[in-house]
Amino acid sequence: MKSNKLAILALYISLASCSTKDELKTEQYFAEGFQLYTTNCANCHQPGGEGLSNLYPPLKGAASLGKKELLPCIIRNGMNDTIMVKGKEFSRPMPGNPKLTDIELAELVTYVTIKWGKDSTYTSIESVQKSLQNCAPLL
């Protein structure tokens, strides 16, 4: 059993050494974002991002995932507008989650934009902070 753990550790170290700093950060943010999504978002948007019938919009395939600068604002402050997602209207308010930290927002945005958007890299804390400074005009 001990040799198995050592072998796994050696494999992990060798794989990690082949990744760039940005690749490792992307993987870390994605994994943390998955946990945050599962805890904070999946109840309404569903684990597979498909939304819930006519109540909650899907994230999978949503055009808003291409607007990364909006996502931290929506997640933190919520949304009351009627929106159109994949040709369907949704008007239920989305409550904000002001308790999420900037890093948690970065991880969550990383997860949803890689999982269901067309992104392939992590969202930086700096870009989240910049977005949050500009929230009022965006919403």
C-alpha positions as a Markdown table, in Angstrom:
| # | Residue | x | y | z |
|---|---|---|---|---|
| 1 | Met | 0.0 | 0.0 | 0.0 |
| 2 | Lys | 2.8 | 2.4 | 0.9 |
| 3 | Ser | 4.5 | 1.7 | -2.4 |
| 4 | Asn | 1.3 | 2.5 | -4.3 |
| 5 | Lys | 1.1 | 5.9 | -2.6 |
| 6 | Leu | 4.7 | 6.6 | -3.4 |
| 7 | Ala | 4.2 | 5.7 | -7.0 |
| 8 | Ile | 1.1 | 7.9 | -7.3 |
| 9 | Leu | 3.0 | 10.8 | -5.6 |
| 10 | Ala | 5.9 | 10.3 | -8.1 |
| 11 | Leu | 3.5 | 10.3 | -11.0 |
| 12 | Tyr | 1.8 | 13.4 | -9.8 |
| 13 | Ile | 5.1 | 15.2 | -9.4 |
| 14 | Ser | 6.3 | 14.2 | -12.8 |
| 15 | Leu | 3.1 | 15.3 | -14.4 |
| 16 | Ala | 3.0 | 18.6 | -12.5 |
| 17 | Ser | 6.6 | 19.3 | -13.6 |
| 18 | Cys | 5.4 | 19.1 | -17.2 |
| 19 | Ser | 2.7 | 21.7 | -16.8 |
| 20 | Thr | 3.3 | 25.4 | -17.0 |
| 21 | Lys | 2.4 | 27.7 | -14.1 |
| 22 | Asp | -0.7 | 28.9 | -16.0 |
| 23 | Glu | -1.8 | 25.4 | -16.7 |
| 24 | Leu | -1.5 | 24.4 | -13.1 |
| 25 | Lys | -3.4 | 27.5 | -12.0 |
| 26 | Thr | -6.2 | 26.8 | -14.6 |
| 27 | Glu | -6.5 | 23.2 | -13.2 |
| 28 | Gln | -6.5 | 24.5 | -9.6 |
| 29 | Tyr | -9.2 | 27.2 | -10.3 |
| 30 | Phe | -11.3 | 24.7 | -12.3 |
| 31 | Ala | -11.3 | 22.1 | -9.5 |
| 32 | Glu | -12.0 | 24.7 | -6.8 |
| 33 | Gly | -14.7 | 26.3 | -9.1 |
| 34 | Phe | -16.4 | 22.9 | -9.4 |
| 35 | Gln | -16.7 | 22.7 | -5.7 |
| 36 | Leu | -18.1 | 26.2 | -5.5 |
| 37 | Tyr | -20.5 | 25.6 | -8.3 |
| 38 | Thr | -21.7 | 22.4 | -6.7 |
| 39 | Thr | -22.3 | 24.2 | -3.4 |
| 40 | Asn | -23.7 | 27.5 | -4.6 |
| 41 | Cys | -25.2 | 27.1 | -8.1 |
| 42 | Ala | -26.0 | 23.5 | -9.0 |
| 43 | Asn | -29.3 | 23.5 | -7.1 |
| 44 | Cys | -30.8 | 25.9 | -9.6 |
| 45 | His | -28.7 | 25.6 | -12.7 |
| 46 | Gln | -28.3 | 21.8 | -12.2 |
| 47 | Pro | -25.0 | 19.8 | -12.0 |
| 48 | Gly | -24.8 | 19.5 | -15.8 |
| 49 | Gly | -25.5 | 23.2 | -16.4 |
| 50 | Glu | -28.8 | 22.5 | -18.2 |
| 51 | Gly | -30.9 | 24.7 | -16.0 |
| 52 | Leu | -34.3 | 23.7 | -14.5 |
| 53 | Ser | -37.2 | 23.7 | -17.0 |
| 54 | Asn | -38.7 | 27.1 | -17.3 |
| 55 | Leu | -37.5 | 28.3 | -13.9 |
| 56 | Tyr | -33.8 | 28.6 | -14.1 |
| 57 | Pro | -31.7 | 29.2 | -17.3 |
| 58 | Pro | -29.1 | 26.8 | -18.5 |
| 59 | Leu | -25.5 | 27.8 | -18.4 |
| 60 | Lys | -24.5 | 25.2 | -20.9 |
| 61 | Gly | -24.4 | 27.1 | -24.2 |
| 62 | Ala | -25.4 | 30.4 | -22.8 |
| 63 | Ala | -24.0 | 33.4 | -24.7 |
| 64 | Ser | -23.4 | 35.2 | -21.4 |
| 65 | Leu | -20.5 | 32.9 | -20.7 |
| 66 | Gly | -18.6 | 34.7 | -23.4 |
| 67 | Lys | -18.9 | 37.9 | -21.4 |
| 68 | Lys | -16.6 | 37.1 | -18.6 |
| 69 | Glu | -16.6 | 40.7 | -17.3 |
| 70 | Leu | -20.3 | 40.4 | -16.5 |
| 71 | Leu | -20.2 | 37.1 | -14.6 |
| 72 | Pro | -18.5 | 38.2 | -11.3 |
| 73 | Cys | -21.1 | 41.1 | -11.1 |
| 74 | Ile | -24.1 | 38.8 | -11.7 |
| 75 | Ile | -22.8 | 36.1 | -9.2 |
| 76 | Arg | -22.0 | 38.6 | -6.5 |
| 77 | Asn | -25.0 | 41.0 | -6.9 |
| 78 | Gly | -27.7 | 38.8 | -8.5 |
| 79 | Met | -29.9 | 39.7 | -11.4 |
| 80 | Asn | -33.6 | 40.8 | -11.7 |
| 81 | Asp | -33.9 | 41.3 | -15.4 |
| 82 | Thr | -35.7 | 39.1 | -17.8 |
| 83 | Ile | -33.1 | 37.3 | -19.9 |
| 84 | Met | -33.1 | 35.3 | -23.1 |
| 85 | Val | -31.1 | 32.1 | -23.1 |
| 86 | Lys | -31.0 | 29.9 | -26.1 |
| 87 | Gly | -34.2 | 31.4 | -27.4 |
| 88 | Lys | -36.1 | 31.0 | -24.1 |
| 89 | Glu | -37.1 | 33.8 | -21.7 |
| 90 | Phe | -36.3 | 33.5 | -18.0 |
| 91 | Ser | -37.6 | 36.1 | -15.5 |
| 92 | Arg | -37.1 | 34.6 | -12.0 |
| 93 | Pro | -34.7 | 36.8 | -10.0 |
| 94 | Met | -31.3 | 35.3 | -9.3 |
| 95 | Pro | -30.1 | 36.2 | -5.8 |
| 96 | Gly | -26.6 | 37.4 | -5.4 |
| 97 | Asn | -23.9 | 35.8 | -3.3 |
| 98 | Pro | -22.0 | 38.7 | -1.7 |
| 99 | Lys | -20.2 | 36.3 | 0.7 |
| 100 | Leu | -18.0 | 34.8 | -2.1 |
| 101 | Thr | -14.5 | 36.3 | -2.1 |
| 102 | Asp | -12.8 | 37.6 | -5.2 |
| 103 | Ile | -10.7 | 34.4 | -5.5 |
| 104 | Glu | -13.9 | 32.3 | -5.2 |
| 105 | Leu | -15.5 | 34.3 | -7.9 |
| 106 | Ala | -12.4 | 33.8 | -10.1 |
| 107 | Glu | -12.6 | 30.1 | -9.5 |
| 108 | Leu | -16.3 | 29.9 | -10.2 |
| 109 | Val | -16.1 | 31.9 | -13.4 |
| 110 | Thr | -13.1 | 29.8 | -14.5 |
| 111 | Tyr | -15.2 | 26.6 | -14.0 |
| 112 | Val | -18.3 | 27.7 | -15.8 |
| 113 | Thr | -16.5 | 29.4 | -18.7 |
| 114 | Ile | -14.3 | 26.4 | -19.3 |
| 115 | Lys | -17.0 | 23.8 | -18.7 |
| 116 | Trp | -19.8 | 25.3 | -20.7 |
| 117 | Gly | -18.2 | 28.3 | -22.5 |
| 118 | Lys | -15.4 | 28.4 | -25.0 |
| 119 | Asp | -12.7 | 29.5 | -22.6 |
| 120 | Ser | -9.6 | 27.5 | -21.9 |
| 121 | Thr | -7.7 | 29.5 | -19.2 |
| 122 | Tyr | -8.3 | 30.6 | -15.7 |
| 123 | Thr | -10.0 | 33.9 | -14.8 |
| 124 | Ser | -7.6 | 36.1 | -12.8 |
| 125 | Ile | -8.5 | 37.7 | -9.5 |
| 126 | Glu | -7.4 | 41.0 | -11.0 |
| 127 | Ser | -9.9 | 40.7 | -13.8 |
| 128 | Val | -12.7 | 39.9 | -11.3 |
| 129 | Gln | -11.7 | 42.9 | -9.2 |
| 130 | Lys | -11.8 | 45.1 | -12.3 |
| 131 | Ser | -15.2 | 43.7 | -13.3 |
| 132 | Leu | -16.6 | 44.3 | -9.8 |
| 133 | Gln | -15.4 | 48.0 | -9.9 |
| 134 | Asn | -17.5 | 48.4 | -13.0 |
| 135 | Cys | -20.6 | 46.5 | -12.0 |
| 136 | Ala | -23.1 | 49.3 | -11.9 |
| 137 | Pro | -22.9 | 50.3 | -15.6 |
| 138 | Leu | -22.9 | 46.6 | -16.7 |
| 139 | Leu | -26.1 | 45.5 | -14.9 |
